[in-house]
Amino acid sequence: MTPSAARPRPKVKRMTRILLGVLLAALATACTSGSSTDPGGGDSDAEVFKTRMDAFVRDTLPKLQTEVGGEWGGYTAKFYEKGGNTGQWEYSAAGGTSRPPGTGKEVLDKVEAVLREQGMEITRPGVTSDIAGRKDGIMVIVLRALESDVESVSTLKVEFRSEDRLSSSDGFAENAGPTELLK
């Protein structure tokens, strides 16, 4: 018996190898393509994230001002490098309002309603913040300060920031100046 007669090589094996090779190539491409999307849905690229968060804040702040009231200030957005010279950045804009009308519960309910309308998932941790909201890698943290003798809110801090660290291999975050988001 000749070796080829003893072990015939069916075409199925060849086709299986081709399909396996195509599958491995597709997996390798997917793993090394440098996808800029994190599991939470937010972009890890600093410039892309900044554009998206600035638009979100500019859309959300007027709604918060109208619904909550008080005198709003702050909201200069900046990049902060986390942990030294690592190339990992956080983008943040904080500000708030003083003396919004209503009880603490009423004010927080108004803030929560606006953030929910903006599509955010809301929690009320109570320990680290009064309200925490998340959407597409953007995080909103809300803290209040109560007057000692009444239930009114003396100040309400609302911070918008990147939920995850951002990358900026091209130096964008390092060179980006502050951005005024409250007009």
Disulfide bonds with the S-S distance in Angstrom:
none
